[in-house]
């Protein structure tokens, strides 16, 4: 789900100057895992979930905090529409958790 969210961030022009260039690798890795069922290195996936994912999540939340409210709400609403169309209930729940965290930080 984070890979999908980052894909949208990378294509949302107001955010272009604020993203980490390495985030493109996250999207690419997500695509490999999602679409290539054979040849996936499960040890690599385990390492990523145990170490890299927590670092990325913290980095992404910091990115979100820096964005202007209008831009952020626009992006969140865009992702909500797409996730709803895809019926991604778990992803929508996670997005609501992020919105609650952001509301607490204000």
Residue pairs with C-beta under 8 A, 6 or more apart in sequence:
1 88
1 90
1 91
1 94
2 26
2 30
2 53
2 56
2 57
2 60
3 26
3 27
3 29
3 30
3 31
3 34
4 30
4 91
5 60
5 79
5 95
6 23
6 26
6 27
6 60
7 27
7 30
8 75
8 78
8 79
8 82
9 15
9 19
9 23
9 63
9 75
10 16
10 19
10 23
10 24
10 27
12 75
12 78
14 71
15 63
15 67
15 71
15 75
18 63
18 66
18 67
19 63
20 59
20 63
26 56
29 48
32 40
33 40
33 45
61 98
61 101
64 72
64 98
64 102
65 102
65 105
67 75
72 102
76 95
76 98
76 99
79 95
80 92
80 95
83 91
83 92
83 95
84 92
